[in-house]
Amino acid sequence: MRINFRIIVILSLAAAFLASCGYSEEEYLSVVKSRDSLENVVAKLNQEIADLNATIADKDKRIDLLEMELENTQENYSKLKLNSSEQINTLLADVEKMQKDLAAREARLNEVQRKLDARDAAINRLRETVDKALLGFKDLGLSIRIENGKVYVSLADKLLFKSGSTSIDKTGKEALLGLAEVLKQQQDVSIVVEGHTDDVPIKGGTRFTDNWDLSVLRATEVVRYLTVEGGVTPQRVVASGRSEYFPVAEGDDPEARAKNRRTEIILTPKLEQLYEILK
Protein backbone atom coordinates (compact mmCIF):
# COMPACT_ATOMS: atom_id res chain seq x y z
CA MET A 1 0.00 0.00 0.00
CA ARG A 2 2.94 2.32 0.63
CA ILE A 3 4.19 1.77 -2.94
CA ASN A 4 0.71 2.47 -4.31
CA PHE A 5 0.40 5.78 -2.46
CA ARG A 6 3.79 7.02 -3.61
CA ILE A 7 3.00 6.26 -7.24
CA ILE A 8 -0.34 8.08 -7.02
CA VAL A 9 1.25 11.13 -5.42
CA ILE A 10 3.96 11.19 -8.06
CA LEU A 11 1.47 10.86 -10.86
CA SER A 12 -0.76 13.59 -9.38
CA LEU A 13 2.16 15.95 -9.07
CA ALA A 14 3.15 15.07 -12.59
CA ALA A 15 -0.35 15.92 -13.83
CA ALA A 16 -0.34 19.22 -11.98
CA PHE A 17 3.07 19.98 -13.31
CA LEU A 18 1.97 19.20 -16.83
CA ALA A 19 -1.09 21.41 -16.46
CA SER A 20 0.99 24.28 -15.15
CA CYS A 21 3.37 23.85 -17.99
CA GLY A 22 0.65 24.37 -20.50
CA TYR A 23 0.10 20.78 -21.66
CA SER A 24 -3.19 19.97 -23.39
CA GLU A 25 -6.09 18.03 -21.85
CA GLU A 26 -5.41 15.13 -24.13
CA GLU A 27 -1.88 14.87 -22.89
CA TYR A 28 -3.13 15.12 -19.35
CA LEU A 29 -5.61 12.25 -19.84
CA SER A 30 -2.81 10.14 -21.28
CA VAL A 31 -0.80 10.63 -18.15
CA VAL A 32 -3.80 9.73 -15.96
CA LYS A 33 -4.40 6.62 -17.99
CA SER A 34 -0.78 5.57 -17.51
CA ARG A 35 -1.20 6.18 -13.82
CA ASP A 36 -4.25 3.87 -13.68
CA SER A 37 -2.44 1.22 -15.62
CA LEU A 38 0.46 1.36 -13.19
CA GLU A 39 -1.96 1.06 -10.27
CA ASN A 40 -3.40 -2.12 -11.77
CA VAL A 41 0.08 -3.55 -12.26
CA VAL A 42 0.97 -2.70 -8.67
CA ALA A 43 -2.28 -4.26 -7.39
CA LYS A 44 -1.57 -7.43 -9.35
CA LEU A 45 1.97 -7.59 -8.04
CA ASN A 46 0.72 -7.12 -4.50
CA GLN A 47 -1.76 -9.99 -4.96
CA GLU A 48 0.96 -12.23 -6.32
CA ILE A 49 3.15 -11.32 -3.35
CA ALA A 50 0.27 -12.16 -0.97
CA ASP A 51 -0.27 -15.51 -2.74
CA LEU A 52 3.43 -16.27 -2.54
CA ASN A 53 3.47 -15.44 1.16
CA ALA A 54 0.48 -17.76 1.72
CA THR A 55 2.22 -20.51 -0.23
CA ILE A 56 5.39 -20.02 1.80
CA ALA A 57 3.41 -20.14 5.05
CA ASP A 58 1.70 -23.38 3.94
CA LYS A 59 5.03 -24.91 3.01
CA ASP A 60 6.49 -23.85 6.34
CA LYS A 61 3.65 -25.73 8.06
CA ARG A 62 4.30 -28.78 5.92
CA ILE A 63 8.01 -28.59 6.71
CA ASP A 64 7.20 -28.40 10.42
CA LEU A 65 4.95 -31.48 10.09
CA LEU A 66 7.61 -33.34 8.15
CA GLU A 67 10.22 -32.46 10.76
CA MET A 68 7.89 -33.79 13.50
CA GLU A 69 7.31 -36.98 11.52
CA LEU A 70 11.04 -37.34 10.98
CA GLU A 71 11.68 -36.88 14.69
CA ASN A 72 9.02 -39.46 15.57
CA THR A 73 10.40 -41.86 12.99
CA GLN A 74 13.93 -41.48 14.35
CA GLU A 75 12.65 -42.01 17.90
CA ASN A 76 10.71 -45.12 16.86
CA TYR A 77 13.72 -46.40 14.96
CA SER A 78 15.92 -45.95 18.02
CA LYS A 79 13.40 -47.82 20.18
CA LEU A 80 13.03 -50.56 17.58
CA LYS A 81 16.79 -50.85 17.26
CA LEU A 82 17.12 -51.13 21.04
CA ASN A 83 14.34 -53.72 21.24
CA SER A 84 15.81 -55.64 18.31
CA SER A 85 19.19 -55.72 20.02
CA GLU A 86 17.59 -57.04 23.20
CA GLN A 87 15.61 -59.62 21.25
CA ILE A 88 18.71 -60.69 19.34
CA ASN A 89 20.64 -61.08 22.58
CA THR A 90 17.76 -63.10 24.06
CA LEU A 91 17.60 -65.29 20.96
CA LEU A 92 21.35 -65.83 21.03
CA ALA A 93 21.16 -66.83 24.69
CA ASP A 94 18.30 -69.24 23.89
CA VAL A 95 20.23 -70.73 20.98
CA GLU A 96 23.31 -71.19 23.16
CA LYS A 97 21.21 -72.91 25.84
CA MET A 98 19.57 -75.14 23.21
CA GLN A 99 22.97 -76.07 21.83
CA LYS A 100 24.17 -77.04 25.32
CA ASP A 101 21.00 -79.05 25.93
CA LEU A 102 21.40 -80.74 22.56
CA ALA A 103 25.01 -81.62 23.31
CA ALA A 104 23.97 -83.07 26.68
CA ARG A 105 21.18 -85.06 25.05
CA GLU A 106 23.52 -86.37 22.39
CA ALA A 107 25.94 -87.45 25.10
CA ARG A 108 23.14 -89.25 26.93
CA LEU A 109 21.93 -90.84 23.70
CA ASN A 110 25.44 -92.00 22.91
CA GLU A 111 25.66 -93.54 26.38
CA VAL A 112 22.28 -95.23 25.95
CA GLN A 113 23.29 -96.49 22.51
CA ARG A 114 26.53 -97.83 23.93
CA LYS A 115 24.58 -99.69 26.60
CA LEU A 116 22.08 -100.98 24.07
CA ASP A 117 24.88 -102.21 21.85
CA ALA A 118 26.42 -103.92 24.86
CA ARG A 119 23.07 -105.45 25.76
CA ASP A 120 22.56 -106.73 22.21
CA ALA A 121 26.05 -108.17 22.19
CA ALA A 122 25.41 -109.84 25.54
CA ILE A 123 22.11 -111.30 24.38
CA ASN A 124 23.66 -112.62 21.16
CA ARG A 125 26.52 -114.11 23.14
CA LEU A 126 24.06 -115.75 25.52
CA ARG A 127 22.02 -117.11 22.64
CA GLU A 128 25.10 -118.57 20.98
CA THR A 129 26.18 -120.19 24.24
CA VAL A 130 22.74 -121.75 24.84
CA ASP A 131 22.54 -122.78 21.20
CA LYS A 132 25.85 -124.66 21.43
CA ALA A 133 24.88 -126.31 24.71
CA LEU A 134 21.53 -127.54 23.36
CA LEU A 135 22.50 -128.19 19.76
CA GLY A 136 21.67 -131.89 19.96
CA PHE A 137 18.05 -131.23 20.98
CA LYS A 138 16.94 -129.00 18.11
CA ASP A 139 15.44 -131.85 16.12
CA LEU A 140 13.53 -133.02 19.19
CA GLY A 141 11.36 -129.91 19.59
CA LEU A 142 13.73 -127.27 20.96
CA SER A 143 14.08 -123.79 19.45
CA ILE A 144 15.88 -120.61 20.52
CA ARG A 145 15.02 -117.04 19.52
CA ILE A 146 15.71 -113.46 20.58
CA GLU A 147 12.69 -111.26 21.19
CA ASN A 148 12.38 -107.87 22.93
CA GLY A 149 15.89 -108.08 24.33
CA LYS A 150 15.38 -111.57 25.79
CA VAL A 151 16.43 -115.08 24.84
CA TYR A 152 13.54 -117.55 24.57
CA VAL A 153 14.32 -121.26 24.89
CA SER A 154 11.18 -123.07 23.80
CA LEU A 155 10.80 -126.80 24.52
CA ALA A 156 7.92 -128.70 22.98
CA ASP A 157 5.88 -130.96 25.24
CA LYS A 158 7.08 -134.02 23.34
CA LEU A 159 10.60 -133.20 24.57
CA LEU A 160 9.62 -132.77 28.21
CA PHE A 161 6.34 -134.46 29.09
CA LYS A 162 4.06 -137.29 28.09
CA SER A 163 0.43 -136.37 27.45
CA GLY A 164 -1.37 -135.33 30.64
CA SER A 165 1.78 -135.73 32.77
CA THR A 166 4.00 -133.35 34.74
CA SER A 167 6.89 -135.81 34.99
CA ILE A 168 9.87 -134.80 32.87
CA ASP A 169 11.12 -137.40 30.37
CA LYS A 170 14.73 -138.53 30.28
CA THR A 171 15.54 -136.58 27.13
CA GLY A 172 13.96 -133.45 28.59
CA LYS A 173 16.07 -133.81 31.74
CA GLU A 174 19.23 -134.00 29.64
CA ALA A 175 18.24 -130.80 27.83
CA LEU A 176 17.49 -129.01 31.12
CA LEU A 177 20.81 -130.10 32.63
CA GLY A 178 22.65 -128.72 29.59
CA LEU A 179 20.79 -125.42 29.98
CA ALA A 180 21.49 -125.39 33.74
CA GLU A 181 25.24 -125.57 33.07
CA VAL A 182 25.02 -122.46 30.93
CA LEU A 183 22.89 -120.61 33.48
CA LYS A 184 25.30 -121.38 36.31
CA GLN A 185 28.02 -119.67 34.28
CA GLN A 186 25.75 -116.71 33.55
CA GLN A 187 24.88 -115.59 37.07
CA ASP A 188 23.52 -112.21 35.96
CA VAL A 189 20.66 -113.63 33.93
CA SER A 190 17.17 -113.81 35.40
CA ILE A 191 15.03 -116.84 34.47
CA VAL A 192 11.28 -117.16 33.96
CA VAL A 193 9.74 -120.56 33.17
CA GLU A 194 6.33 -120.35 31.47
CA GLY A 195 4.03 -123.32 30.92
CA HIS A 196 1.70 -123.23 27.88
CA THR A 197 -1.09 -125.60 26.83
CA ASP A 198 -3.36 -125.97 23.83
CA ASP A 199 -7.06 -125.06 23.90
CA VAL A 200 -8.35 -128.58 24.54
CA PRO A 201 -10.15 -128.60 27.92
CA ILE A 202 -8.90 -130.93 30.65
CA LYS A 203 -11.06 -134.05 30.86
CA GLY A 204 -12.74 -134.97 34.13
CA GLY A 205 -11.24 -137.64 36.32
CA THR A 206 -7.68 -136.23 36.15
CA ARG A 207 -5.78 -134.54 38.95
CA PHE A 208 -5.74 -131.23 37.05
CA THR A 209 -8.55 -128.77 37.44
CA ASP A 210 -7.99 -127.07 34.09
CA ASN A 211 -5.28 -125.93 31.67
CA TRP A 212 -4.19 -123.22 34.12
CA ASP A 213 -3.44 -125.90 36.65
CA LEU A 214 -1.56 -128.05 34.14
CA SER A 215 0.56 -125.15 32.78
CA VAL A 216 1.58 -123.97 36.25
CA LEU A 217 2.45 -127.47 37.51
CA ARG A 218 4.62 -128.20 34.46
CA ALA A 219 6.44 -124.86 34.86
CA THR A 220 6.97 -125.63 38.54
CA GLU A 221 8.36 -129.08 37.72
CA VAL A 222 10.88 -127.58 35.29
CA VAL A 223 11.93 -124.96 37.85
CA ARG A 224 12.36 -127.64 40.47
CA TYR A 225 14.57 -129.72 38.18
CA LEU A 226 16.72 -126.73 37.16
CA THR A 227 17.32 -125.72 40.78
CA VAL A 228 17.49 -129.08 42.56
CA GLU A 229 19.17 -131.23 39.94
CA GLY A 230 20.75 -128.55 37.80
CA GLY A 231 22.09 -126.42 40.64
CA VAL A 232 20.64 -123.09 39.44
CA THR A 233 20.15 -120.58 42.26
CA PRO A 234 16.42 -120.65 43.17
CA GLN A 235 16.29 -116.88 43.77
CA ARG A 236 16.91 -116.32 40.06
CA VAL A 237 13.96 -118.38 38.82
CA VAL A 238 10.22 -117.66 38.52
CA ALA A 239 7.58 -120.25 37.58
CA SER A 240 4.36 -119.17 35.86
CA GLY A 241 1.53 -120.70 33.88
CA ARG A 242 -0.05 -119.14 30.79
CA SER A 243 -2.63 -121.85 30.11
CA GLU A 244 -3.92 -121.69 26.51
CA TYR A 245 -4.00 -117.90 26.16
CA PHE A 246 -0.64 -117.19 24.49
CA PRO A 247 -0.59 -119.46 21.44
CA VAL A 248 2.22 -119.30 18.88
CA ALA A 249 0.09 -120.94 16.17
CA GLU A 250 -3.51 -120.15 15.23
CA GLY A 251 -6.00 -122.90 14.53
CA ASP A 252 -7.37 -126.05 16.14
CA ASP A 253 -5.64 -128.61 13.95
CA PRO A 254 -3.24 -131.14 15.59
CA GLU A 255 -0.13 -129.42 14.22
CA ALA A 256 -1.09 -125.97 15.62
CA ARG A 257 -2.04 -127.43 18.98
CA ALA A 258 1.24 -129.34 19.20
CA LYS A 259 3.16 -126.06 18.67
CA ASN A 260 1.17 -124.34 21.40
CA ARG A 261 1.91 -127.09 23.97
CA ARG A 262 5.29 -125.95 25.11
CA THR A 263 7.44 -124.72 27.99
CA GLU A 264 9.33 -121.50 27.43
CA ILE A 265 12.39 -120.59 29.49
CA ILE A 266 12.92 -116.83 29.16
CA LEU A 267 16.42 -115.53 29.89
CA THR A 268 16.84 -111.80 30.59
CA PRO A 269 20.29 -110.25 31.13
CA LYS A 270 20.33 -107.68 33.90
CA LEU A 271 21.19 -104.33 32.31
CA GLU A 272 23.42 -103.16 35.16
CA GLN A 273 25.57 -106.25 34.71
CA LEU A 274 25.95 -106.16 30.95
CA TYR A 275 29.71 -105.79 30.97
CA GLU A 276 30.12 -108.71 33.33
CA ILE A 277 27.99 -110.83 31.02
CA LEU A 278 30.13 -109.85 28.03
CA LYS A 279 33.18 -111.28 29.80
Beta strands, then each sheet from edge to edge (+ up, - down):
strand 1: 142-147
strand 2: 150-156
strand 3: 189-196
strand 4: 237-243
strand 5: 262-269
sheet 1: 1+ 2- 5+ 3- 4-
end
